[in-house]
Amino acid sequence: MVILRGRVLATPRRISEPGNQSQWRNFVDFVRLFCTDELSELHVTTADGNAQTVTDEEGFFTLAWPVGDAPPPHQVAVQLEGSDEEHMIPVYSSVDAVGGVISDIDDTLLLTGAHSLVRNLWTSATGNVHQRKIFDDAAELLQKFDEQDTSFFFVSSSPWNLFQYLQSIFVRTGLPLGPFFLRDLGVSETKFITGTHGDHKTAAINTVLDANPHLKFTLIGDTGQHDPHIYRAAVEQSPSRFDRVVLRRPTDADLPKSVADDISRIKAKGVPVSVGHDFRDLLAELET
């Protein structure tokens, strides 16, 4: 079974064109990513007709596509109600993977310099996809894992409106791709924004674990937000599912006692923890 996820909008959102531009131009382009006109209650089917569903009130859909014993393809075509045009959805299969990585994005892979959702959004808003910087050591680490037949899953509190923005940064910088688990910050008749940062990440990690029972995972994050606490809870619940926890330490400040306690409790479950200002030590370990 392949799970396909997507969103249907009346007009596609465009990221900034290549080249330097002002912060104001970046901001205007960024705001437009949130000016979406979602199409709800629209029927979506795979091109072969073997799976179908209906978009929800914010245009999101999930398709469960049966593949039987055949290897899953690299992409699947879907069609929208009333249109013959096919839209391709990429498929990231973990069938042949020997390990998995679940990673945060902001201040772990992507240089943000902020530890709150509001400030992260502002940093994103004033720097377009062609100017945003990643940590070089993060790219090297993920590429090293990629050489070892690893499947990647990216969990972030960034909103779904930034999916194309983030994926474009990944492609430009050579970060391996995989399923993104972003946050729905939309306002609708049934909700006003979603649950907490921790609730979202915990649910995403559990989804990945349940969908990939054959894999053990490395958790990658940073000490500046709630990653140590979230990862500690995941490890305590299922210690046998994790190989290690890797945490970037974004500042020279002493670790808060709560973070130090979380790290100690992870180690007490027999799961190694790497904490540092970069990932160089772990890279050296993986190369030996």
N, C-alpha and C positions, 0 to 999 in steps of 0.2 A: 504494500500500500504506500503510495506517495501522497504526501500532504502538500497541496498547492495553495498559496495564499496570495491575495492581491487586493487592489482597490480600484474602483472605477470612478473617474472624474469626468465631468463634462468637457473640461479643457485641460490638457496636460500642463503641468508646471515646468518651467524651464529654469535651469541653473544659469549662472553668469557665463558669458562668453569668455574665451581665453584672453589673457592680457591684463595688464595692470589697470585698475580703475579706483576711483575714490571710495572712501568709506561710505559716503552718502549713496553712491551708486550700488555698492555692495548691500547696504541696508535696504534699499528699495527692492532689489532683486530677492533678498532674503524674505522680506515681508510678503512678497507675492507667492512664496511657497505655501503660505498659510491662507491665502485667499482662494480657497477651493470650493468648487460646486460639486458635491458628491451626488452620485446617482444611486438611489435606494430602490429596493424591490425590483432589481433588474436581474433577469435570469442569465446565468453564466454556465456554459457547458464546455467540457473538453471537446476538441474537434472530432474525436472518434465517437462522441456521444455516450461514453461509459461513465461519466460523472457529471452531475449538475447540481447547482445550488442557486441561491438568491442573495443579492447584496443586502447588507444590513442598512440601518438608517444613516450610516456615515460612509457608505460605499464599499465597505470591506466584505470580502468573501473568503471562504475556505472550502476547498474541494478535496475530497478523499478519492484518489484515482487508483483503481486496482491495476496491478501489473503482474500478478501471479508470480511464477518462478523466474520470469525473464528479468535480466538486469535492467534497472531503470534507465531511461534515456537522459541525455544531458539537458533537455528542455522539452516542454509539453505545450502544445497549441491549445488555446482556449478561444471561444467565440462568445460574443455578447448578443443578447436578444435583439433581433431586428437587423443584424449585420452579418455579412459573409466574411468580413475581415478577420484574420487569425492573429492573435497576440501570443507571443512566445513567453513562457515563464521558465526561468532556469531551475534546474533540479540539482540539489547538492546531496549526493548519496554517500552514506557512511558504511555501505555494505562491505567494502573491502578495506576500510580503515582499520588501523591497529591501535589507534588512540584518539582522544578527543581533547580539544581546547575550548573552554568557555571563557570569553574575555569581555571585560568592560572596554569602553572606547575612550571617553574623555579623561584626560590626565593619566591614561594608561597607555594608549596607543597614539592618541591625538593630543598635541600640545595645546592646552587650553589655559592653564594658569589660573583656574578658578575652581571652586569646590561647591558651587551652588547652581541649581538649574537656571536661575535668572541670569547669572553672570556667564554661564556657559553659552546660553542663547545669545547674549550680547557679543561675546567673542566670535561666535559663528556668524552673527549678523553683519559684523564690520570687516570680515575677512572672507573672500569668496573661495570656492573650491580649488582654484588654481594658485592661491596664495597660502592656504592653511598648511601648517607644518606638522609632521609626525615625529615621534621619537625614533631616531635611526636605529637604536638598539632594539626597539620593539619590532621594527620591520625585519631585522636580522633574526630575532628570536622566532617570530612566526614563520619566516621562510625556512628556518632550520627544522621546526616542527613539520612544515609542509613536506620537506624532503623525507620525512619518516612516515609518510602515509597517514597523516592526521586529518581529522575532520574538524572544522572550525564553526563556532557558534558565537555570535556577538550580542551581548545583552547590555542595553543602555537605557537611561532615563530620557534620552532625547526623544522628541515626538516623531511619529510616523511621517509627518510632513518633511522631515529632513532625510528620509531614506535615500532618495536620489542624490542629494547633496553629499551624504556620508559615503555612499557607494562610489561616487565619482572620485572622492579623495582616496579611497582604497585602491581603485584602478590606477590612478595617476601615480601613486607612491609604491605600488607593487605589493601591497598587503594582500594576503590570501583572502578570498571571498568565502562566504558561507551564509547560512540563514541569519537574518537580523531579527532581534526581538526588541522592538522599540516600544514607546509608551503612547497610548492614546490620550491626548490632552483635550479632546474635543468636548464641546458642550452639546447636549442633546436633551430630548424630552425625558430620558430615563437616567441621566447622570450629569454631574458637573465635575469634569476631569476624572481621572481614575484614582486608584488607591495610591499608597505611598510608594516612594522609591524602593523601599525594602520589599514590599508586597509584590511589586512588579518583577523585580529581579529574582525573588524566591520562586515565584510561579514559573518564570521562564526556565530557570535551572531545573526545576522538577519536570517540566515538559521535555527538556532535552534528555534528562536521565531516563525517563519513561520510554521515550522513543528510540533510545539507543542502549538497550540493556547489555549489549555485548562489549561496550566500551568503558574504559576507565579514563578519567578526565584530569587535566590540569586546569586549575582556576587561576585566572590572571586579572589583577585589579590594582587598586592603589589604596593607600592608607588615608587619603584626604577626605573620603566620603564614608559610606557605610559598608564597603566591600568586606573588610575583615569580619564584621558581625554577621553579614549575610553568608559568607563562605564558612564561617564557624558553624552556623546552624546547619548548613548543608552537609558538612563533614560529620557532624555529630549524628545526623539522621542516617547517613549512609557512608560510613568511613571507607568501606571497601571499594567505593566507586571512584575514589580520587587518588591520583599518583602524587600530586604536590599542589601547593598554593604559592603563587608568585605575586608579590605586592611591591609596586613602585612607591617609594617614599618621596613625595614631591617637594618637601621642604626640609630644612635642617632642624626644625623644632622637635623637641622630645615627643615621642609617641604618647598620646593620651593613655591613661591607665586602662581605659576600656578596650583600646586597640591592642595593647600589650597583653591583656587578659585573653582576648579572642585568639591571638596568635598562640599563646600558651596552651589554650584548650584544643586548638587544632593539632598542635604537636603531640598533645597527650593522647590523641586518637591514632598516633602512628603515621600521620601524614606530614612530610617535610614542608617547611615554610621558608621561602627565600624573600628577604626584605632588603631593599637597597635603593639608592637613588637612580640606578639603572639596572639593566638585566645582563650586564657583562659577565658576572660570575656564573650565572646559570648557562649562558652561552658557552663559556669555557668548559663547563661540566658536560654539556651535551656534545661537545666536539671531541671529548676524550673517549 
